[in-house]
Amino acid sequence: MTKSTRHPLRPLVGMPERLPACNGPGAARLVPLARLQTVGMVSALLSVTFACGVIIAVAHVLNRGFVAPVYDVLANLVAFGCAVAASVLLDHTTPALLSAFAVLCWLVLARRTFRSRAQRTAVTEPADRSADHMSS
């Protein structure tokens, strides 16, 4: 009775009992399986990454006292905008949707940031003008 040696990757779905040579006829069957597993893993990793970004953005939106610095708003809008584009190009729907939601959150934060800056400018501007007027 011969002992069957199992390949360590055998538990993967669709993996044959014996691995064919890299240039053999069975090698072509393994490429789609490996690609499918890679695509699934990439999609899962992107989803987790962008879900964390969404959680952070939503937390900032819910914290009404939080005013993000302009550089933070711009950097996050660019980053999540690129994430949406890359996910769409890779045909990863869930990461694209998560990234798009993060973009919406950062647009809300951008509005809050620019309104806060405008209010600060409006409050300090009259004081500066009156000080200039008194000194002349």
C-alpha positions as CSV (number, residue, x, y, z in Angstrom):
1,M,0.0,0.0,0.0
2,T,1.5,3.3,-1.1
3,K,1.2,6.3,1.1
4,S,-0.5,9.3,-0.6
5,T,1.3,12.5,-0.2
6,R,-0.9,15.5,-0.1
7,H,0.2,18.9,-1.1
8,P,0.0,21.5,1.6
9,L,-2.3,23.7,-0.6
10,R,-4.8,20.8,-1.2
11,P,-7.5,22.2,1.0
12,L,-8.0,25.1,-1.4
13,V,-11.1,24.7,-3.5
14,G,-10.5,23.4,-7.0
15,M,-6.9,22.4,-6.3
16,P,-5.9,19.0,-7.9
17,E,-4.5,16.2,-5.8
18,R,-1.2,16.4,-7.6
19,L,0.2,19.6,-8.9
20,P,1.0,19.5,-12.6
21,A,4.2,20.8,-14.0
22,C,4.3,24.5,-14.5
23,N,4.2,24.1,-18.3
24,G,1.9,21.1,-18.5
25,P,-1.7,21.1,-19.7
26,G,-3.1,21.3,-16.1
27,A,-1.2,24.5,-15.3
28,A,-3.7,26.6,-17.3
29,R,-6.5,25.4,-15.0
30,L,-4.6,26.7,-11.9
31,V,-4.2,30.2,-13.1
32,P,-7.9,31.2,-13.0
33,L,-8.2,29.7,-9.5
34,A,-5.1,31.5,-8.2
35,R,-6.4,34.8,-9.9
36,L,-9.8,34.3,-8.3
37,Q,-8.3,33.8,-4.9
38,T,-6.0,36.9,-5.3
39,V,-8.9,39.1,-6.6
40,G,-11.0,38.0,-3.6
41,M,-8.2,38.7,-1.1
42,V,-7.5,42.1,-2.7
43,S,-11.2,43.0,-2.5
44,A,-11.4,41.9,1.1
45,L,-8.3,43.9,2.1
46,L,-9.5,47.0,0.3
47,S,-12.9,46.7,1.9
48,V,-11.4,46.5,5.4
49,T,-9.1,49.4,4.7
50,F,-11.8,51.6,3.4
51,A,-14.3,50.5,6.1
52,C,-11.8,51.8,8.7
53,G,-11.5,55.1,6.8
54,V,-15.3,55.3,6.7
55,I,-15.5,54.7,10.5
56,I,-13.0,57.5,11.1
57,A,-14.7,59.9,8.7
58,V,-18.2,59.2,10.3
59,A,-16.8,59.7,13.8
60,H,-15.4,63.0,12.7
61,V,-18.8,64.0,11.2
62,L,-20.7,63.0,14.3
63,N,-18.3,64.9,16.5
64,R,-19.8,68.3,15.7
65,G,-17.0,70.1,17.5
66,F,-14.3,68.6,15.3
67,V,-13.0,70.9,12.6
68,A,-10.4,69.2,10.4
69,P,-7.4,71.2,9.2
70,V,-7.5,72.1,5.5
71,Y,-4.6,69.9,4.6
72,D,-6.3,66.9,6.3
73,V,-9.5,67.5,4.3
74,L,-7.6,67.9,1.0
75,A,-5.4,64.9,1.6
76,N,-8.3,62.6,2.5
77,L,-10.5,63.8,-0.4
78,V,-7.6,63.0,-2.8
79,A,-6.9,59.7,-1.2
80,F,-10.4,58.4,-1.1
81,G,-11.1,59.9,-4.6
82,C,-8.2,57.8,-5.9
83,A,-9.5,54.8,-4.0
84,V,-12.9,55.1,-5.6
85,A,-11.2,55.3,-9.1
86,A,-8.9,52.4,-8.4
87,S,-11.7,50.2,-7.0
88,V,-13.9,51.0,-10.0
89,L,-11.1,50.2,-12.4
90,L,-10.4,46.9,-10.6
91,D,-14.2,46.2,-10.6
92,H,-14.3,46.0,-6.8
93,T,-17.8,47.2,-5.9
94,T,-17.7,47.1,-2.1
95,P,-14.4,49.0,-1.7
96,A,-15.6,51.6,-4.3
97,L,-18.8,52.2,-2.4
98,L,-17.0,52.4,1.0
99,S,-14.6,54.9,-0.5
100,A,-17.4,56.9,-2.1
101,F,-19.1,57.1,1.3
102,A,-15.9,58.3,2.8
103,V,-15.6,61.0,0.2
104,L,-19.1,62.2,1.1
105,C,-18.1,62.3,4.8
106,W,-15.0,64.4,3.9
107,L,-17.1,66.7,1.8
108,V,-19.2,67.4,4.9
109,L,-16.1,67.9,6.9
110,A,-14.7,70.2,4.2
111,R,-17.8,72.4,4.4
112,R,-17.5,72.5,8.2
113,T,-13.8,73.4,8.0
114,F,-14.3,76.2,5.4
115,R,-17.3,77.6,7.3
116,S,-15.3,77.7,10.5
117,R,-12.4,79.4,8.8
118,A,-14.8,82.0,7.3
119,Q,-16.4,82.7,10.7
120,R,-12.9,83.1,12.3
121,T,-11.9,85.5,9.6
122,A,-15.2,87.5,9.9
123,V,-14.7,87.8,13.7
124,T,-11.0,88.9,13.6
125,E,-11.3,91.1,10.5
126,P,-13.3,94.0,12.2
127,A,-11.0,94.1,15.1
128,D,-8.0,94.3,12.8
129,R,-9.6,97.2,10.9
130,S,-10.5,99.1,14.0
131,A,-7.0,98.8,15.3
132,D,-5.6,100.0,12.0
133,H,-8.1,102.9,12.0
134,M,-7.1,103.9,15.6
135,S,-3.4,103.9,14.9
136,S,-3.6,106.3,11.9
